Amino acid sequence: MKTIYIARHGETDANKDMKFQGHTDNPLNAKGLAQTKELASLVQNLPLAKIYTSDLTRAIETATPIAKNHNLKIIARPDFKEICFGKWEGLTFKEIKAQWPSSIEMFLQKPGEAHIENGESFHEVQKRAWNAFEEMVAEQKEDTSIMLVAHGGIVRVLLCTALGLDLNKIWAFYVDNASLSCIVKWDDSYLLKFHNYVGKI
């Protein structure tokens, strides 16, 4: 059995202002930096063998105190970066709805079928992120625990894929900043151990 802990990065100013940030490389804000310390404390006693992140600053900053506590090097992989929101990046929901009302409605109601102008679909994200995820898991020995620090969209896509759910179900998963989820690989199956945890293990 292999255990994979998956965390979302801490808060950024874009998160606070409810803006779509996607590939925009925003750093953590003061609250986000505080959240990283809480997350690092939460997982400090876990026997982590490796820690992976997306290559965006907010994910790397979130992973840094965890890596330090475990004396590990961060392995950053670009395929774990957030969905590209194209022309929506840097805009609020209200601003997007004013310009692309039908597209944002599809994004909310049927996200697996949505297409964002100059951006990615969740199926494109699934292809790159799941391939990277399976490679990451395959690299690990049996009875190993690892951690991935990524983004809300990535966490949702990975959970849906691991559990065999349609991508239209991604909004069924609530993913807080600096929250922790866990799945285990048992033979050829993935099982959800817990999701969106922000308390103490």
C-alpha positions in Angstrom: 0.0 0.0 0.0 1.2 3.5 -0.8 -0.2 6.6 0.9 -0.4 9.9 -0.9 -1.2 13.1 1.1 -2.4 15.9 -1.1 -2.5 19.5 0.2 -3.7 22.7 -1.4 -1.5 25.7 -1.1 -2.1 28.5 1.4 -4.0 31.7 0.8 -2.9 34.3 -1.7 -4.2 37.8 -2.2 -6.1 36.5 -5.3 -7.8 33.9 -3.1 -8.7 36.5 -0.6 -10.1 38.8 -3.3 -11.9 35.8 -5.0 -10.0 36.2 -8.2 -9.3 33.4 -10.7 -5.5 33.0 -10.6 -4.7 29.8 -12.5 -1.2 29.9 -14.0 -0.5 33.4 -12.6 2.4 33.0 -10.3 1.2 34.7 -7.1 3.0 34.3 -3.8 1.3 33.6 -0.5 0.0 36.4 1.6 0.5 36.8 5.4 -2.4 34.5 6.2 -1.1 31.9 3.7 2.3 31.9 5.2 0.8 31.4 8.6 -1.3 28.5 7.2 1.9 26.8 5.9 3.3 26.7 9.4 0.0 25.1 10.7 0.1 22.6 7.9 3.7 21.8 8.5 2.9 21.2 12.2 -0.1 19.0 11.2 2.1 16.7 9.2 5.4 16.9 11.1 5.0 13.3 12.5 4.1 11.7 9.2 6.7 9.4 7.7 7.1 11.3 4.4 9.6 9.8 2.0 9.2 12.6 -0.6 7.4 15.9 -1.2 6.2 17.0 -4.6 4.7 20.3 -5.7 3.6 22.2 -8.7 6.2 24.7 -10.0 4.1 27.7 -9.0 5.5 29.9 -6.1 2.4 29.5 -3.9 2.7 25.7 -3.9 6.5 25.7 -3.3 6.1 28.3 -0.5 3.5 26.0 1.1 5.7 23.0 0.8 8.9 24.6 2.1 8.4 24.3 5.9 7.2 20.8 5.5 10.3 19.8 3.5 12.5 21.5 6.0 10.9 19.6 8.9 11.4 16.3 7.1 14.8 17.2 5.7 13.6 16.6 2.2 14.2 18.4 -1.1 11.1 19.7 -2.9 10.4 18.0 -6.3 8.6 20.5 -8.4 6.7 19.3 -11.5 5.0 21.7 -13.9 2.2 19.2 -14.7 0.8 19.8 -11.2 0.2 23.5 -11.8 -3.3 24.9 -11.6 -5.7 24.9 -14.6 -5.0 27.8 -17.0 -7.9 30.2 -16.9 -6.8 32.1 -20.0 -8.7 35.4 -20.3 -10.3 34.8 -16.9 -7.1 35.0 -15.0 -6.9 37.9 -12.6 -10.7 38.5 -12.8 -13.4 38.0 -10.2 -16.5 35.8 -10.8 -18.6 39.0 -11.2 -16.3 40.3 -13.9 -16.2 37.0 -15.7 -19.9 36.6 -15.6 -20.4 40.1 -17.2 -18.2 39.1 -20.2 -18.8 35.4 -20.6 -22.1 34.5 -18.9 -22.8 31.3 -20.8 -19.2 30.0 -20.3 -19.1 30.6 -16.6 -22.5 29.0 -16.2 -21.2 25.9 -18.0 -18.0 26.0 -15.8 -20.2 25.9 -12.7 -22.9 23.4 -13.8 -20.9 21.1 -16.1 -17.2 21.8 -15.5 -16.1 18.6 -17.3 -17.6 20.1 -20.5 -16.5 23.7 -20.1 -14.0 25.4 -22.3 -12.3 28.6 -21.2 -11.2 31.1 -23.9 -7.4 30.9 -24.3 -7.3 28.5 -21.3 -7.5 24.8 -20.5 -10.4 22.3 -20.1 -10.5 20.1 -17.1 -9.9 17.1 -19.4 -6.7 18.7 -20.5 -5.7 19.3 -16.9 -6.7 15.7 -16.1 -4.4 14.3 -18.8 -1.3 16.1 -17.7 -1.9 15.9 -13.9 -3.0 12.3 -13.8 0.0 11.1 -15.9 2.3 13.0 -13.6 0.5 11.6 -10.5 0.8 8.0 -11.7 4.5 8.5 -12.5 5.0 9.9 -9.0 3.2 7.0 -7.3 5.0 4.4 -9.5 8.4 5.8 -8.3 7.6 5.0 -4.7 8.3 1.8 -2.8 5.5 -0.2 -1.2 4.4 1.0 2.3 5.7 4.5 1.5 4.0 7.9 2.4 4.5 10.9 0.2 3.0 14.4 -0.1 1.9 16.5 -3.0 1.3 20.3 -2.6 -0.8 21.6 -5.5 -4.0 23.6 -6.2 -7.7 23.5 -5.7 -8.4 22.4 -9.3 -5.7 19.8 -9.3 -6.8 18.3 -6.0 -10.4 18.0 -7.3 -9.3 16.5 -10.6 -7.0 14.0 -9.0 -9.7 12.9 -6.5 -12.3 12.5 -9.2 -9.9 10.5 -11.4 -8.6 8.3 -8.5 -12.2 7.5 -7.4 -13.5 7.0 -11.0 -15.8 10.0 -10.9 -16.9 12.1 -13.9 -15.2 15.5 -14.0 -18.6 17.1 -13.8 -18.4 16.1 -10.1 -15.4 18.1 -9.3 -17.4 20.8 -7.4 -18.6 18.0 -5.0 -15.2 18.3 -3.3 -14.7 21.4 -1.1 -11.0 22.3 -1.0 -9.9 24.9 1.6 -6.5 26.7 1.4 -3.9 24.6 3.2 -6.3 21.7 3.6 -5.1 18.1 3.5 -6.6 15.1 1.8 -5.3 11.5 1.7 -5.7 8.6 -0.7 -4.1 5.2 -0.6 -3.2 2.9 -3.4 -4.1 -0.7 -2.7 -3.0 -3.0 -5.5 -4.6 -1.3 -8.5 -7.2 0.7 -6.7 -7.3 4.1 -5.0 -9.2 4.6 -1.8 -10.1 7.9 -0.2 -8.9 8.0 3.4 -9.9 11.6 4.3 -10.5 14.9 2.6 -10.2 18.6 3.2 -8.8 18.2 6.7 -7.6 21.3 8.5 -7.5 20.2 12.1 -5.1 17.8 13.8 -4.4 14.2 12.7 
